Amino acid sequence: MSDLVVALVGKYNYWLCVVLMMIGLYAVITKKNLIKKLVGMNIFQTSIILFYVSIGCKKGATIPILEHRADHSVLVDATHYINPLPHVLMLTAIVVSVSTFGVALALALKVYRKHKTLEEDEILMQLRSE
């Protein structure tokens, strides 16, 4: 039993990702306010980014920078280095996330100016009555 607890507690970052993901998904599915849906979507995206960065980390590993040596006979052990690809991809994902959130807020402002509300039900009622 204690091995299971140690294994679960040792992966707390993954549990945090799952909790954040479920909070974001809950907000996107259940909330009727467009801003709350957008914030839920942003929380969901942030949890995915956190998950990928967590995957890319290794205990005791170092950054993959090699020194230039005259003697090229030195073998490189890849297990001692962190894979930089997940981190680089998540930098791109952060930029896309911020851009998506900004465009979505601009569209929400446009919707508010036209319908005078951000509540999904009221907007649908207005669209049906037109």
Secondary structure, 3 states (H helix, E strand, C coil): CHHHHHHHHHCHHHHHHHHHHHHHHHHHHHCCEHHHHHHHHHHHHHHHHHHHHHHCCCCCCECCCCCCCCCCCCCCCHHHECCCHHHHHHHHHHHHHHHHHHHHHHHHHHHHHHHCCCEHHHHHHHHHHC
